[in-house]
Amino acid sequence: MKAREVKRQKLVDKYAAKRAELKANGDYIGLQKLPKNASPVRLHNRCKLTGRPKGYMRQFGVSRINFREMALNGLIPGVRKASW
């Protein structure tokens, strides 16, 4: 699944300029002829370590589960378990 997301990201980057040009001209028929995976809407954030699609923390790029483990092990600078 991670490889599939990387492939989609490459397609989005490849067709970004062409997509912007077609949108500016209002050529919606031309937009429909582009590959489906070239649309940035189809991208989904995934954990960099495990590929988990849910519970993604954008600031750190990992899922909530990996974030918790890394924080408890002291692998993320400036993050520690709350206690009050």
N, C-alpha and C positions, 0 to 999 in steps of 0.2 A: 504494500500500500504506500509505503514511503517513496518507493521508486516511481509509482504512478503519479504522486503529487509533484515530484521533481520534473517528470516529463511534462505535466500540465504547466508548471511554472515556466519551463523553457518555451513552450508554445505561446504562452501569454506574452513573454518578453519578445519573441520573434515577430508577432503580429501586432504589437502595441501601436507602432507608428501608423501602420496601414489602417488599423481599426479607428484611430483618432482622425485620420484623413477622411475615411468614409463617413464617419459620424458628422464631421464638420460640413461635408457636402450634402448630407441628408440622403445618402445612397443606402437605403435599408436593404435593398435586394443584394447589393454587394456584401453587406454585413452578414446576410444569411448564408452566403457562399463560403464564408470563412469556417474553419473547423470549429466544432462545438467547444472543444477544450481550449480554444484560443481566447475564450471569454474569461475575464478575471473573476467573474461571479462564481465560477465553478471551482475555484481554489478553496481549500479548507486548511486551516491551521492544524498542524499535528506536532506532537512531542518530538523533539529532535533525537531523543534517545530510544524511545519505544515505538513511536508512530501512533500513539493513542490520540484519537480525534476529539475526545471529550475531556473537559476539565483542563483545557490548555491555558497557561498563564503567559500572556503575550510579552510581558516585561522580561521574563526569563527564558522563554522559548521551550519550556518543558511542561509536562502535565503536573497536576496538583500532587499526585502520588510521588513522582520523582522529585518534585520541589521539596516536599516534606522530608524525604530521606536525605537529600543533599543538604538541606538546612540543618537537620539534626546532626549530621556528620561534620558540619562546619565547612562544607565545600563552596558555599555561596557567601562571599564577603558582605558584611553588614547586615546579615539576617540571622536572628536567633529566636528561639522559642519564647513566646510571651509568658510572663509570670507577674502577677500583681496581687 
